[in-house]
Amino acid sequence: MEKGMYVCGVEKRGMSPVFLVNDILVRSDDDLARMSARGYAHVYISLNEEAPPRSHEKKVADCGPAAAPFYPETAELAGTDEGARQAEGVKPDAPLPYSEFKKELAEAENIRHDAEQVVRDFLHNARTGKSIDSEKVLETVGRMVDSVIRNQDALTSLARLKSFDDYTFAHSVNVCILSLAVGRHLGLEKDELDQLGLGAILHDIGKMLVPGELLNKPGRLSEGEFTVMKKHTELGKDVLAGMKCVKEPAMKVVLEHHERFDGSGYHMRLSGGGIHLYARIAGVADVYDAMTSNRVYQKGMRQEDALKRLYHSRGSLFDPELVERLIKCLGVYPIGTCVELNTGEAAIVRMINHSHPLKPRVLLITDGKGLPFHEPMETDLQEDAGRWIVGSKRPEEFGSHIPALCAI
């Protein structure tokens, strides 16, 4: 190790390596001495030829016992280049008090409930050939946009709510919520968010004209069945044609949300910037929500695992910037994730600290021995130096009483 190198991880003898979200620049002989004095058996050096952005630099003195460890798979998600992500669009809003989040959450719950009912009616009418009130859908989307503008975390946190029986309706609303969060992070104006949200909430409208036995088939579709299913994008465009409130950008979402960044999608095999921005946003949101939802034929993935899969598919299937922005919106550990702390305690993520994605506000639910607290306690890991997240688990892995608490 020499001056000018960037440390990306450290390892003490007999222990697993700890990787850091931000590389640490070795500036001086004193830095070298401090690293040596800490007794690290191995030090991992970043091999990037170019130095990381200055916003990522930390002093060696910051890498002490109190520094939270970041493990490789999590560091990948949290260590994306902040400067690159904010080169365009708005910077993240200043953190709002938790009280403001809870206040908006109450309104967001009402909005989400109303949205599911509106989508239910709209899709039912599309299937049965009845008249469709697209203006009512746009009005509902407008309420969702207003909520995301006030506080994006409140409505976004509700996208984790899954309904096994009403998957189609819940999925449509969730894709809309997630798309709006990304659009807000990109700095889209309200009228732009309205069309993004409208396209996202109606992205699967064409499936209402696909035979029901295909939609509800408990297993993988045959090649012929998949060919029929793929027609839902064009069918959706036909359903919405002529509706004045559905502008071209929203229509592009319906038609192109299954196109993929590398050209491997359908139905026109568009690629890169040839896919409308709104469709690229909705495409990422669509896949994320589908992966985290329980279906007849498979159990949903953990949110963290779904984000990792999206992250590893960035640049191939999905626009890399949009994947990173979704991760930024949701947090490495999305709200509602059940996590294990270094103390052995189990906790539920209650609020994201966007400036420190690995240090959310959490609700402590069991002690280090796995025994539930008499009353769950909240703590902000950004301020609690003695606790940090070591990983996430399914709620049932912590005990039978935990899944119910995750709905708090």
C-alpha positions as CSV (number, residue, x, y, z in Angstrom):
1,M,0.0,0.0,0.0
2,E,1.3,3.4,-0.9
3,K,0.2,7.1,-0.7
4,G,-2.2,8.0,-3.4
5,M,-4.0,4.6,-3.3
6,Y,-7.7,4.2,-2.5
7,V,-8.7,1.6,0.1
8,C,-11.9,-0.1,-0.7
9,G,-11.9,-2.8,2.0
10,V,-10.1,-4.1,5.1
11,E,-9.7,-7.5,6.7
12,K,-8.6,-8.5,10.2
13,R,-7.0,-12.0,10.7
14,G,-9.6,-14.7,11.1
15,M,-12.5,-12.4,10.1
16,S,-14.4,-11.8,6.9
17,P,-13.4,-8.8,4.8
18,V,-15.3,-5.6,5.2
19,F,-15.9,-3.5,2.1
20,L,-16.6,0.2,2.2
21,V,-19.3,2.2,0.3
22,N,-16.8,5.1,-0.3
23,D,-13.1,4.5,-1.1
24,I,-10.6,6.0,1.4
25,L,-7.7,8.0,0.0
26,V,-4.3,7.3,1.6
27,R,-2.9,10.8,1.7
28,S,0.2,10.7,3.9
29,D,2.7,8.6,5.9
30,D,0.5,9.2,9.0
31,D,-2.4,7.6,7.1
32,L,-0.1,4.6,6.4
33,A,0.9,4.4,10.0
34,R,-2.7,4.5,11.2
35,M,-3.7,1.7,8.9
36,S,-0.8,-0.4,10.1
37,A,-1.6,0.3,13.8
38,R,-5.1,-1.1,13.4
39,G,-3.8,-4.6,12.8
40,Y,-5.4,-5.3,9.4
41,A,-4.1,-8.5,7.9
42,H,-5.2,-7.4,4.4
43,V,-6.1,-4.1,2.8
44,Y,-8.1,-4.1,-0.5
45,I,-7.1,-1.4,-3.0
46,S,-9.3,0.0,-5.7
47,L,-7.8,-0.8,-9.1
48,N,-9.7,2.0,-10.9
49,E,-7.2,4.0,-12.9
50,E,-9.1,7.2,-12.3
51,A,-9.5,8.5,-8.8
52,P,-13.0,8.4,-7.4
53,P,-14.9,11.7,-7.4
54,R,-13.8,14.0,-4.5
55,S,-17.3,13.7,-2.9
56,H,-16.4,10.0,-2.3
57,E,-13.2,10.6,-0.5
58,K,-12.9,9.9,3.2
59,K,-9.9,10.3,5.5
60,V,-8.2,7.2,6.8
61,A,-9.1,8.4,10.3
62,D,-12.7,8.0,9.5
63,C,-12.2,4.2,9.0
64,G,-12.2,3.2,12.7
65,P,-14.0,0.8,14.9
66,A,-17.1,3.0,14.9
67,A,-17.4,3.0,11.2
68,A,-20.2,0.7,10.1
69,P,-19.1,-2.3,7.9
70,F,-20.5,-2.6,4.5
71,Y,-20.6,-6.1,2.9
72,P,-19.9,-6.6,-0.8
73,E,-23.4,-7.2,-2.1
74,T,-24.8,-4.2,-0.2
75,A,-21.9,-1.9,-1.0
76,E,-22.6,-2.4,-4.7
77,L,-26.1,-1.0,-4.2
78,A,-25.1,1.8,-1.9
79,G,-21.9,2.9,-3.6
80,T,-23.2,4.2,-6.8
81,D,-21.8,7.6,-8.0
82,E,-23.8,10.3,-6.4
83,G,-22.3,12.9,-8.7
84,A,-23.3,11.0,-11.8
85,R,-26.8,10.3,-10.6
86,Q,-27.4,14.0,-9.9
87,A,-25.7,15.3,-13.1
88,E,-29.3,15.7,-14.4
89,G,-32.5,16.4,-12.6
90,V,-33.1,17.5,-9.1
91,K,-31.0,16.8,-6.1
92,P,-32.7,14.7,-3.3
93,D,-34.9,16.9,-1.1
94,A,-33.6,17.8,2.3
95,P,-34.6,15.2,4.8
96,L,-38.1,15.8,6.3
97,P,-38.9,15.3,9.9
98,Y,-40.3,11.8,10.7
99,S,-43.5,13.5,11.8
100,E,-44.0,14.9,8.3
101,F,-43.5,11.5,6.8
102,K,-46.1,9.9,9.2
103,K,-48.5,12.8,8.4
104,E,-48.2,12.2,4.6
105,L,-48.4,8.4,5.1
106,A,-51.9,8.7,6.4
107,E,-53.0,10.6,3.3
108,A,-51.0,8.3,1.0
109,E,-52.9,5.3,2.4
110,N,-56.2,6.8,1.4
111,I,-54.9,7.7,-2.0
112,R,-53.6,4.2,-2.6
113,H,-56.8,2.6,-1.5
114,D,-58.8,4.8,-3.8
115,A,-56.4,4.2,-6.7
116,E,-56.8,0.4,-6.5
117,Q,-60.6,0.8,-6.6
118,V,-60.4,3.1,-9.7
119,V,-58.0,0.7,-11.5
120,R,-60.3,-2.2,-10.6
121,D,-63.3,-0.4,-12.2
122,F,-61.3,0.7,-15.2
123,L,-59.9,-2.7,-16.0
124,H,-63.2,-4.4,-15.4
125,N,-64.9,-2.1,-17.8
126,A,-62.2,-2.6,-20.4
127,R,-62.7,-6.4,-20.1
128,T,-66.5,-6.3,-20.4
129,G,-66.6,-3.6,-23.1
130,K,-68.3,-1.0,-20.9
131,S,-67.5,2.8,-21.2
132,I,-64.2,3.8,-19.7
133,D,-63.7,6.9,-17.6
134,S,-60.0,7.8,-18.3
135,E,-60.5,11.3,-16.7
136,K,-61.2,9.6,-13.4
137,V,-58.0,7.6,-13.7
138,L,-56.0,10.8,-14.5
139,E,-57.6,12.6,-11.5
140,T,-56.4,9.7,-9.2
141,V,-52.9,9.8,-10.7
142,G,-52.9,13.5,-10.1
143,R,-53.5,12.9,-6.4
144,M,-50.6,10.4,-6.4
145,V,-48.3,12.9,-8.1
146,D,-49.2,15.5,-5.5
147,S,-48.4,13.1,-2.7
148,V,-45.0,12.1,-4.2
149,I,-44.1,15.8,-4.6
150,R,-44.9,16.5,-0.9
151,N,-43.0,13.5,0.3
152,Q,-42.0,10.7,-2.1
153,D,-41.2,8.2,0.7
154,A,-44.8,8.0,2.1
155,L,-46.5,6.7,-1.0
156,T,-43.5,4.8,-2.2
157,S,-43.4,2.8,1.1
158,L,-46.9,1.5,0.3
159,A,-45.7,-0.1,-2.9
160,R,-44.4,-2.9,-0.7
161,L,-48.0,-3.9,0.1
162,K,-48.9,-6.9,-2.0
163,S,-52.3,-8.4,-2.5
164,F,-52.2,-12.1,-3.7
165,D,-55.9,-12.1,-4.7
166,D,-55.9,-8.7,-6.4
167,Y,-52.4,-8.9,-8.0
168,T,-53.4,-7.2,-11.2
169,F,-54.9,-4.1,-9.5
170,A,-52.2,-3.8,-6.8
171,H,-49.5,-4.3,-9.4
172,S,-50.8,-1.5,-11.6
173,V,-50.9,0.9,-8.7
174,N,-47.4,-0.2,-7.4
175,V,-45.9,0.3,-10.8
176,C,-47.4,3.8,-11.0
177,I,-46.1,4.7,-7.5
178,L,-42.6,3.5,-8.2
179,S,-42.5,5.2,-11.6
180,L,-43.6,8.5,-10.1
181,A,-40.9,8.2,-7.5
182,V,-38.2,7.8,-10.1
183,G,-39.7,10.5,-12.3
184,R,-39.7,12.9,-9.3
185,H,-36.1,12.1,-8.7
186,L,-35.4,12.9,-12.3
187,G,-36.9,16.3,-11.9
188,L,-40.0,15.8,-14.1
189,E,-42.6,18.6,-13.9
190,K,-46.1,17.9,-12.6
191,D,-47.7,17.6,-16.0
192,E,-45.0,15.2,-17.1
193,L,-45.5,13.1,-14.0
194,D,-49.2,13.0,-14.7
195,Q,-48.6,11.4,-18.1
196,L,-45.9,9.1,-16.7
197,G,-48.2,8.0,-13.9
198,L,-51.2,7.5,-16.3
199,G,-49.1,5.3,-18.6
200,A,-47.7,3.3,-15.7
201,I,-51.0,2.7,-14.0
202,L,-52.5,1.6,-17.3
203,H,-49.5,-0.3,-18.6
204,D,-51.2,-3.7,-18.6
205,I,-54.6,-2.5,-19.8
206,G,-54.2,-4.7,-22.8
207,K,-54.1,-7.9,-20.7
208,M,-57.8,-7.4,-20.1
209,L,-58.3,-8.5,-23.7
210,V,-56.0,-11.6,-23.3
211,P,-57.8,-14.9,-22.5
212,G,-58.2,-15.3,-18.7
213,E,-56.7,-18.8,-18.7
214,L,-53.4,-17.3,-19.8
215,L,-53.4,-14.6,-17.2
216,N,-54.1,-17.0,-14.4
217,K,-52.1,-20.0,-15.6
218,P,-50.1,-21.4,-12.6
219,G,-46.8,-21.9,-14.4
220,R,-44.7,-20.9,-17.3
221,L,-46.4,-20.1,-20.6
222,S,-45.7,-22.2,-23.7
223,E,-44.1,-20.5,-26.7
224,G,-47.5,-20.1,-28.4
225,E,-49.1,-18.8,-25.3
226,F,-46.4,-16.3,-24.8
227,T,-46.8,-15.1,-28.3
228,V,-50.4,-14.3,-27.5
229,M,-49.5,-12.7,-24.2
230,K,-47.0,-10.4,-25.9
231,K,-49.9,-8.8,-27.9
232,H,-51.1,-7.1,-24.8
233,T,-49.0,-4.0,-25.4
234,E,-50.6,-3.4,-28.8
235,L,-54.0,-4.3,-27.5
236,G,-53.5,-1.7,-24.7
237,K,-52.7,0.9,-27.3
238,D,-55.9,0.1,-29.1
239,V,-58.0,0.3,-25.9
240,L,-56.6,3.8,-25.1
241,A,-56.7,5.2,-28.6
242,G,-58.9,8.3,-28.9
243,M,-58.9,9.1,-25.2
244,K,-58.0,12.8,-25.0
245,C,-56.3,12.7,-21.6
246,V,-53.9,9.9,-22.7
247,K,-51.1,11.8,-24.5
248,E,-48.4,10.2,-26.6
249,P,-45.9,9.8,-23.6
250,A,-48.5,7.7,-21.7
251,M,-49.3,5.7,-24.8
252,K,-45.5,5.0,-25.2
253,V,-45.5,3.4,-21.7
254,V,-48.3,1.1,-22.6
255,L,-46.7,0.1,-25.9
256,E,-43.0,0.0,-24.9
257,H,-42.7,-1.1,-21.3
258,H,-41.5,-4.6,-22.3
259,E,-38.7,-3.2,-24.6
260,R,-35.3,-3.8,-23.1
261,F,-32.2,-1.6,-23.1
262,D,-30.1,-4.1,-25.1
263,G,-32.9,-4.6,-27.7
264,S,-34.0,-8.0,-26.5
265,G,-37.5,-7.0,-25.5
266,Y,-40.8,-6.8,-27.5
267,H,-42.7,-5.9,-29.6
268,M,-40.5,-3.6,-31.7
269,R,-37.1,-4.7,-30.3
270,L,-36.2,-1.1,-29.5
271,S,-33.0,-0.4,-27.6
272,G,-31.3,2.3,-25.5
273,G,-32.7,5.8,-26.0
274,G,-34.9,4.5,-28.8
275,I,-37.3,3.4,-26.0
276,H,-39.2,6.3,-24.6
277,L,-37.9,7.5,-21.2
278,Y,-41.3,6.9,-19.5
279,A,-41.4,3.4,-20.8
280,R,-37.9,2.7,-19.6
281,I,-38.9,4.0,-16.1
282,A,-42.1,1.9,-16.0
283,G,-40.2,-1.2,-17.4
284,V,-37.9,-1.2,-14.4
285,A,-40.7,-0.5,-11.9
286,D,-42.8,-3.3,-13.5
287,V,-40.1,-5.9,-13.2
288,Y,-39.2,-4.9,-9.6
289,D,-42.8,-5.2,-8.4
290,A,-43.3,-8.5,-10.2
291,M,-40.2,-10.0,-8.7
292,T,-41.2,-9.0,-5.2
293,S,-44.9,-10.2,-5.5
294,N,-46.2,-13.6,-4.5
295,R,-47.8,-15.4,-7.4
296,V,-49.7,-18.7,-7.8
297,Y,-46.5,-20.3,-9.2
298,Q,-43.8,-18.6,-7.1
299,K,-43.0,-16.7,-3.9
300,G,-41.9,-13.2,-4.2
301,M,-38.2,-12.2,-3.8
302,R,-37.0,-10.2,-0.9
303,Q,-36.9,-6.5,-1.9
304,E,-33.1,-6.3,-1.4
305,D,-32.6,-9.4,-3.6
306,A,-34.8,-7.9,-6.3
307,L,-32.8,-4.6,-6.3
308,K,-29.5,-6.6,-6.6
309,R,-30.9,-8.5,-9.6
310,L,-31.9,-5.2,-11.2
311,Y,-28.5,-3.7,-10.4
312,H,-26.7,-6.6,-12.1
313,S,-29.0,-6.2,-15.2
314,R,-28.3,-2.5,-15.5
315,G,-26.8,-1.6,-18.9
316,S,-28.1,-4.9,-20.4
317,L,-31.9,-5.2,-19.8
318,F,-32.4,-1.9,-18.1
319,D,-31.2,1.7,-18.3
320,P,-28.4,1.9,-15.8
321,E,-29.2,5.4,-14.6
322,L,-32.9,4.5,-14.0
323,V,-32.0,1.4,-12.0
324,E,-29.7,3.4,-9.8
325,R,-32.4,6.1,-9.3
326,L,-34.9,3.4,-8.3
327,I,-32.4,2.1,-5.7
328,K,-31.9,5.7,-4.5
329,C,-35.6,6.2,-4.1
330,L,-36.3,2.9,-2.3
331,G,-33.1,2.8,-0.3
332,V,-30.9,-0.3,-0.2
333,Y,-33.2,-1.6,2.5
334,P,-36.7,-0.4,1.4
335,I,-39.2,0.6,4.0
336,G,-40.8,-2.5,5.6
337,T,-37.6,-4.6,5.1
338,C,-36.8,-6.9,8.1
339,V,-33.1,-6.5,8.9
340,E,-30.6,-8.0,11.3
341,L,-28.3,-5.7,13.3
342,N,-24.7,-6.3,14.4
343,T,-26.1,-6.6,17.9
344,G,-28.2,-9.6,16.9
345,E,-31.4,-7.5,17.2
346,A,-34.1,-7.7,14.6
347,A,-35.6,-4.5,13.2
348,I,-38.0,-3.2,10.6
349,V,-37.0,-0.3,8.3
350,R,-39.4,2.6,9.0
351,M,-37.8,5.5,7.1
352,I,-35.0,5.9,4.6
353,N,-32.1,8.3,5.1
354,H,-31.4,9.1,1.5
355,S,-28.0,10.7,2.3
356,H,-27.0,7.5,4.2
357,P,-28.9,4.6,2.5
358,L,-27.3,2.0,4.8
359,K,-28.4,3.8,7.9
360,P,-32.2,4.1,7.9
361,R,-34.6,4.7,10.8
362,V,-35.7,1.4,12.2
363,L,-38.1,-0.2,14.6
364,L,-36.3,-2.6,17.0
365,I,-38.5,-5.6,17.6
366,T,-36.3,-8.3,19.2
367,D,-33.3,-8.2,21.4
368,G,-30.0,-9.9,20.6
369,K,-31.3,-13.2,21.9
370,G,-34.3,-13.1,19.6
371,L,-36.8,-12.2,22.4
372,P,-39.4,-9.6,21.4
373,F,-39.2,-6.3,23.2
374,H,-42.2,-5.5,25.4
375,E,-42.7,-2.4,23.2
376,P,-40.9,-2.0,19.9
377,M,-38.4,0.9,20.0
378,E,-37.3,3.2,17.2
379,T,-33.8,4.4,16.5
380,D,-32.1,6.3,13.7
381,L,-29.0,4.3,12.6
382,Q,-27.6,7.5,11.2
383,E,-27.3,8.8,14.8
384,D,-26.9,5.4,16.6
385,A,-23.1,4.6,16.2
386,G,-23.4,1.3,18.1
387,R,-25.8,-0.3,15.7
388,W,-25.7,-1.1,12.0
389,I,-27.3,-3.5,9.5
390,V,-25.6,-6.7,8.7
391,G,-28.2,-8.1,6.4
392,S,-31.9,-8.6,5.7
393,K,-34.1,-11.7,6.1
394,R,-37.6,-12.8,5.4
395,P,-39.8,-11.8,8.4
396,E,-40.6,-15.4,9.2
397,E,-36.9,-16.2,9.7
398,F,-36.9,-14.2,12.9
399,G,-39.9,-15.9,14.4
400,S,-43.6,-16.4,13.9
401,H,-44.6,-13.1,15.6
402,I,-42.5,-10.9,13.2
403,P,-44.5,-11.1,9.9
404,A,-47.4,-9.3,11.6
405,L,-45.2,-6.5,12.9
406,C,-43.8,-5.9,9.4
407,A,-47.2,-4.6,8.4
408,I,-46.9,-1.8,11.0
